[in-house]
């Protein structure tokens, strides 16, 4: 039996709806973020894709050249590190680069999923050291060819050079190139053999982009609330339904309209973002990724594009389901009929309305005179 909802209940339902609207929007992102963005299995396709491996090779070359091999004082002939960065990617094993990318993604996700107590991305470089040692002569020969030709004065210096430090920063004559390449190969092998077996990439990220202890504490609380948000939203919707329960038609219409409007907004926004996904991601991440080493920002942008596409598709599917449920509630409210409250004037009039009698079955009572007269007539006829 339905009743009128008093203004106090309506006002409280309105206040709760104000909080429910943004809660529903954020809740639609909880499941995609948890099972896609923060799930390592979602990146399996990416880690085996040759495109992403090719993007990672220049990044590793940049790290190895600037922060591992050519650090401190180096011979003048090796000053052109740009040429070395261009040559090195061709000698990086693809399987090792894929494993580096997998460890990078896996260790980062473990950190943000509270599965490791420290922010460390340790990468094994044994395979890299072996590959670079075996290819040192080829790398050195290509590097010498890439240098600019020496002037006359530099040619004379190259002819009399005894050590790598004596060579000028240019390409010597044909007779001296083999000797220079041999010295560079020995230098590379010596540097590689001094490297540790693992390399920590956390030191390569600017300190401003790393979460400190306090920031990670607030991140853990926010992540916990983020996971609970769908359940909190559901409880708020149930409380709104209880407030409007006296009028079931109003309750269905209220919740139905809320779900329709919110899910419709999310659907439209998601489609717009999906159409202009690259521009949207660029606006959000370009400035931050520009702080990273050259090429690493491009890798991260590619990963974000790969994952964001799946997230938006999931959000669209969830928003469509919520929209359909809201539409069902709206239709149920539209075609349902309110029951009249007990004791109302209309119901009493319906109850007091006389029932039409069948004239053939109507029995009229007789008076005593009519009964005596009828008996006399019956006796006379006998």
C-alpha positions in Angstrom: 0.0 0.0 0.0 1.6 3.3 -1.1 1.6 6.5 0.9 2.8 10.0 0.3 6.5 10.6 1.0 7.0 13.4 3.5 9.3 16.4 2.5 11.9 15.4 5.1 12.4 12.0 3.4 12.5 13.7 0.0 15.2 16.2 1.1 17.4 13.5 2.6 17.0 11.4 -0.5 18.1 14.4 -2.6 21.2 15.0 -0.4 22.2 11.3 -0.7 21.7 11.5 -4.4 24.2 14.3 -4.7 26.8 12.0 -3.1 25.7 9.0 -5.1 26.1 10.6 -8.6 29.9 11.0 -8.4 30.2 7.7 -6.5 28.6 5.9 -9.4 30.9 7.5 -11.9 34.0 6.6 -10.0 32.7 3.1 -9.2 32.4 2.3 -12.9 36.2 2.6 -13.1 37.0 0.4 -10.1 36.6 -3.0 -11.8 38.5 -2.1 -15.0 41.4 -0.5 -13.1 41.7 -3.5 -10.7 41.5 -6.3 -13.2 43.2 -4.5 -16.2 45.5 -1.6 -15.3 46.8 -3.2 -12.1 46.8 -6.8 -13.3 50.1 -8.1 -14.7 48.3 -10.6 -17.0 46.8 -7.7 -18.9 50.3 -6.8 -20.2 51.2 -10.2 -21.6 50.2 -9.3 -25.2 52.2 -6.1 -24.9 55.3 -7.7 -23.6 55.6 -10.0 -26.6 54.8 -7.4 -29.2 57.7 -6.5 -31.5 56.5 -2.9 -31.6 56.9 -2.3 -27.9 60.2 -4.2 -27.9 61.5 -1.9 -30.6 60.5 1.1 -28.5 62.3 -0.3 -25.5 65.6 -0.9 -27.3 66.6 2.8 -27.7 65.7 3.4 -24.0 68.1 0.6 -22.9 70.7 2.0 -25.3 70.3 5.4 -23.7 70.7 4.0 -20.2 73.7 1.9 -21.0 75.5 4.6 -22.9 75.0 7.6 -20.5 74.8 5.9 -17.1 76.7 2.7 -17.4 79.4 2.5 -20.0 80.6 6.0 -20.7 80.6 7.6 -17.2 83.5 9.6 -15.8 86.4 10.5 -17.9 86.4 8.9 -21.3 88.8 9.1 -24.2 88.2 11.9 -26.7 87.6 9.5 -29.5 84.6 8.1 -27.7 83.0 11.5 -27.1 80.4 11.0 -29.8 78.0 8.9 -27.6 75.1 9.8 -29.9 76.6 7.5 -32.6 77.0 4.7 -30.1 73.4 5.0 -29.0 72.3 4.6 -32.6 74.4 1.5 -33.1 73.8 -0.4 -29.8 70.0 -1.3 -30.3 70.9 -3.6 -33.1 73.0 -5.7 -30.8 70.5 -6.0 -28.0 68.8 -9.5 -27.9 65.1 -9.3 -28.3 64.4 -11.9 -25.7 66.4 -10.0 -23.1 64.7 -6.7 -24.0 61.3 -8.4 -23.6 62.3 -9.8 -20.2 63.5 -6.3 -19.2 60.1 -4.9 -20.2 58.4 -7.7 -18.3 60.4 -7.1 -15.1 59.8 -3.4 -15.4 56.1 -3.8 -15.6 55.9 -6.6 -13.1 58.0 -5.0 -10.4 56.2 -1.7 -10.8 52.8 -3.4 -10.4 54.0 -5.4 -7.5 55.0 -2.1 -5.7 51.6 -0.5 -6.4 49.8 -3.7 -5.4 51.5 -3.8 -2.0 53.3 -7.0 -3.0 56.8 -5.7 -2.4 57.9 -3.4 0.5 60.3 -1.2 -1.5 60.4 0.7 -4.8 63.1 -1.2 -6.7 63.2 -2.4 -10.3 66.1 -4.8 -10.4 67.0 -5.9 -13.9 69.3 -8.8 -14.7 71.9 -7.8 -17.3 73.9 -11.0 -17.6 72.5 -11.7 -21.1 73.3 -8.1 -22.1 76.9 -8.3 -21.0 77.4 -11.6 -22.9 75.9 -10.1 -26.1 77.9 -6.9 -25.8 81.2 -8.8 -25.2 80.7 -11.1 -28.2 79.7 -8.1 -30.5 82.4 -5.7 -29.2 84.5 -5.9 -32.4 81.5 -5.3 -34.7 80.2 -2.4 -32.6 83.7 -0.8 -32.4 84.2 -1.1 -36.2 80.8 0.5 -37.0 81.5 3.2 -34.5 84.8 4.1 -36.1 83.2 4.3 -39.5 80.5 6.6 -38.2 83.0 9.2 -37.1 83.9 12.3 -39.1 87.1 12.1 -41.1 90.2 13.6 -39.6 91.9 16.7 -40.8 95.5 16.6 -41.9 96.8 17.5 -38.5 94.6 14.9 -36.8 95.8 12.2 -39.2 99.3 12.7 -38.1 98.3 12.4 -34.5 96.3 9.2 -35.2 99.3 7.6 -37.0 101.5 8.0 -33.9 98.9 7.1 -31.3 99.8 4.3 -29.0 96.8 4.2 -26.6 93.1 4.9 -27.0 93.5 8.3 -25.2 96.0 9.4 -27.8 93.5 9.2 -30.7 91.7 12.4 -31.8 87.9 12.5 -31.9 87.7 11.7 -35.6 88.0 8.8 -38.2 91.7 8.1 -39.0 93.0 6.8 -42.2 92.2 3.4 -43.6 95.5 1.9 -42.2 94.8 3.0 -38.6 91.1 2.2 -38.4 91.5 -1.4 -37.5 93.9 -0.6 -34.7 91.5 2.0 -33.3 88.5 -0.4 -33.6 90.5 -3.0 -31.7 91.3 -0.6 -28.8 87.7 0.5 -28.6 86.5 -3.2 -28.5 88.9 -3.9 -25.6 87.7 -0.7 -23.8 84.0 -1.9 -24.2 84.8 -5.4 -22.9 86.6 -4.0 -19.9 83.7 -1.7 -19.0 81.1 -4.4 -19.5 83.0 -6.9 -17.3 83.0 -4.3 -14.5 79.3 -4.0 -14.5 77.2 -5.7 -11.7 74.8 -8.5 -12.6 71.8 -6.4 -11.9 70.8 -2.8 -12.6 68.3 -0.8 -10.6 66.2 1.5 -12.7 64.6 3.4 -9.9 67.5 5.8 -9.8 66.8 6.7 -13.4 63.4 8.2 -12.6 63.3 11.8 -11.3 62.7 12.0 -7.6 59.7 14.2 -8.0 57.9 11.3 -9.8 58.4 8.8 -7.1 56.0 8.3 -4.2 57.6 9.1 -0.9 56.8 7.2 2.3 54.0 9.7 3.3 52.6 9.8 -0.3 52.5 6.0 -0.5 50.7 5.9 2.9 47.9 8.1 1.5 47.9 6.1 -1.7 47.2 2.9 0.2 44.3 4.5 2.0 42.9 6.0 -1.2 43.3 2.6 -2.9 41.4 0.9 0.0 38.5 3.4 -0.3 38.6 3.0 -4.1 38.0 -0.7 -3.8 35.1 -0.2 -1.2 33.4 2.5 -3.2 31.1 0.2 -5.3 29.7 -1.3 -2.1 29.3 2.1 -0.4 27.4 3.3 -3.5 25.1 0.3 -3.4 24.4 0.9 0.3 23.5 4.5 -0.4 21.2 3.5 -3.2 19.5 1.0 -0.9 19.1 3.7 1.7 17.5 6.1 -0.8 15.1 3.3 -1.8 14.2 2.8 1.9 13.5 6.5 2.3 11.2 6.5 -0.7 9.7 3.1 0.0 6.2 4.5 1.0 5.7 5.5 -2.7 7.1 2.6 -4.8 6.4 4.4 -8.0 8.4 7.5 -6.8 11.2 5.2 -5.6 11.5 3.4 -8.9 11.4 6.7 -10.9 13.9 8.4 -8.6 16.5 5.7 -8.7 15.8 5.0 -12.4 16.4 8.6 -13.4 19.5 8.8 -11.3 21.0 5.7 -13.0 19.9 6.8 -16.4 21.4 10.3 -16.2 24.7 9.2 -14.6 25.3 6.2 -16.9 24.2 8.2 -20.0 26.8 10.9 -19.1 29.5 8.3 -18.6 28.6 6.6 -22.0 28.8 9.9 -23.9 32.1 10.9 -22.1 33.6 7.5 -22.7 32.8 7.5 -26.4 34.3 11.0 -26.8 37.4 9.9 -24.9 37.7 6.8 -27.1 37.5 8.8 -30.3 40.1 11.4 -29.1 42.1 8.9 -27.0 45.6 10.0 -28.1 44.9 13.7 -27.6 43.4 13.0 -24.2 46.3 10.8 -23.0 48.7 13.4 -24.3 47.1 16.2 -22.3 47.3 14.1 -19.1 50.7 12.5 -19.4 53.0 14.4 -21.8 54.3 16.9 -19.3 55.1 14.2 -16.7 56.6 11.7 -19.1 58.8 14.5 -20.6 60.8 14.5 -17.3 62.0 10.9 -18.0 65.0 9.9 -20.0 64.7 10.2 -23.7 62.5 7.5 -25.2 61.2 6.1 -21.9 58.3 8.5 -22.0 57.4 7.1 -25.4 57.3 3.6 -24.0 55.1 4.6 -21.1 52.7 6.5 -23.4 52.4 3.4 -25.6 51.6 1.3 -22.5 49.0 3.8 -21.3 47.4 3.8 -24.8 47.3 0.0 -24.8 45.7 -0.3 -21.3 43.4 2.8 -21.5 41.7 1.4 -24.6 40.7 -1.7 -22.7 39.6 0.3 -19.7 37.3 2.6 -21.7 35.7 -0.4 -23.4 35.0 -2.0 -20.0 33.6 1.3 -18.7 31.3 1.6 -21.7 30.0 -2.0 -21.1 29.3 -1.3 -17.4 27.7 2.0 -18.1 25.4 0.4 -20.7 24.4 -2.3 -18.2 23.6 0.4 -15.6 21.7 2.4 -18.2 19.6 -0.6 -19.1 18.8 -1.3 -15.4 17.8 2.4 -14.9 15.6 2.2 -18.0 13.8 -0.9 -16.6 13.1 0.9 -13.4 11.8 3.9 -15.3 9.4 1.8 -17.3 8.3 0.0 -14.2 7.5 3.3 -12.5 5.7 4.6 -15.6 3.4 1.7 -16.1 2.7 0.9 -12.5 -0.5 2.1 -10.9 -0.6 3.6 -7.4 -2.8 1.9 -4.9 -5.3 4.1 -3.2 -4.7 4.7 0.6 -7.2 2.9 2.9 -10.1 5.1 4.1 -9.9 7.5 1.1 -13.1 9.1 -0.2 -12.7 7.6 -3.6 -12.4 4.1 -2.2 -15.4 4.6 0.0 -17.5 5.7 -2.9 -16.5 2.6 -4.8 -17.4 0.4 -1.9 -20.8 2.2 -1.4 -21.8 2.1 -5.1 -25.0 0.0 -5.3 -24.8 -3.3 -7.1 -27.2 -3.7 -10.0 -29.7 -6.5 -9.3 -31.1 -8.9 -11.7 -34.9 -8.1 -12.0 -35.7 -11.8 -12.8 -34.4 -12.9 -9.4 -36.0 -10.1 -7.3 -38.4 -11.4 -4.6 -41.0 -8.8 -3.3 -42.4 -9.7 0.2 -46.3 -10.0 0.4 -48.7 -8.5 3.0 -51.1 -10.5 5.1 -54.2 -9.3 3.1 -52.5 -10.4 -0.1 -51.8 -13.8 1.3 -55.5 -14.3 2.5 -56.8 -13.1 -0.8 -54.6 -15.5 -2.6 -55.7 -18.5 -0.4 -59.4 -17.6 -1.1 -58.8 -17.5 -4.8 -57.1 -20.9 -4.7 -60.0 -22.4 -2.7 -62.7 -21.1 -5.1 -60.8 -22.5 -8.0 -60.8 -25.9 -6.4 
